Amino acid sequence: KPELVVGNTNTSDISLFLNTSSVGSIAFDPKLDFSTGSGRKTVVLAELNDDSKLDIAVPSSNSATLSVFLNTSSIGTLSLANRSDYSVGANPFSLAAGDINGDSKPELVTGNLTDNTVSILSRHQNTSLTVSISDQGHSGSGGPLTDNDTIPLVTD
């Protein structure tokens, strides 16, 4: 059953809700809050450390950071490792995850509104991310547009 993750714009956190639903009845445990930077939040779930669990990435528009929370949950218990913050361009407004470089591991891409840049965080080993910034656009998404198994980056 999928859990619920909410990026809270007016507070400096995200909220997680454990799904306790049964057939015909939707229910969640009380929320668990995890501190982030401040500002608008877009939440992306992606497998970032090869443990078969979806991890959480969330940019914080007021602090020019991308926070990554590795999922340390077990069956019936939600938990996250302490967040790791990465510097990105000014006012990260959007976030996407996809395998841009063909290494079968997702990169994280922020579209940065204020300085019209795109930040790409690439995993080189389990949880190691590096930052490179180009100077085009402020909103991004990735998906295969051709049949060559590469994922192009589209910005506006």
C-alpha positions, 0 to 999 in steps of 0.5 A, spaced: 500 500 500 502 506 498 504 511 503 502 519 503 508 524 503 506 531 503 510 537 502 508 543 506 509 550 503 507 554 509 512 550 514 519 548 513 517 540 513 514 534 509 509 530 512 509 522 512 503 518 513 503 510 514 497 507 510 493 503 514 487 502 509 483 495 508 479 493 503 473 499 502 476 503 508 481 508 507 486 510 513 492 513 515 496 513 521 497 520 524 503 524 520 510 524 522 514 531 520 521 531 517 524 538 517 526 541 510 528 548 508 523 553 507 519 555 501 515 551 496 516 544 496 515 539 490 516 532 493 519 526 488 520 519 490 526 515 487 530 509 489 537 513 490 541 508 494 540 501 491 536 498 497 529 497 493 526 503 497 523 509 495 527 515 498 524 522 498 527 528 495 524 535 496 527 542 494 526 548 498 525 554 494 527 559 499 534 556 501 536 554 494 537 547 497 535 540 495 534 535 501 534 528 500 531 523 505 533 516 505 528 511 507 530 507 513 523 504 514 521 497 515 514 493 514 509 497 518 514 503 521 515 509 517 522 512 518 527 516 514 535 517 515 537 524 517 536 529 511 542 531 506 542 537 503 545 539 496 546 546 494 542 548 487 540 554 483 536 560 486 529 558 487 528 551 485 521 551 483 521 544 480 524 537 481 524 531 476 528 524 477 530 520 471 536 516 469 539 521 464 546 518 463 544 511 462 547 508 468 541 505 471 541 510 477 536 516 477 539 523 477 535 529 480 534 535 476 531 542 479 529 547 475 531 554 478 526 560 477 530 566 479 537 564 476 534 561 470 538 555 471 537 547 471 541 543 477 543 536 475 545 531 481 548 525 479 549 519 483 556 516 482 556 511 488 550 509 492 548 515 495 554 520 493 551 526 489 555 531 485 552 538 482 553 541 475 549 547 473 547 549 466 544 556 464 537 554 461 530 554 463 527 554 470 522 548 470 524 541 467 521 534 466 524 527 463 522 522 459 524 518 453 522 522 447 526 517 442 527 509 442 534 510 444 533 508 451 536 515 453 532 520 457 532 527 454 531 533 459 526 538 457 525 545 460 521 551 459 
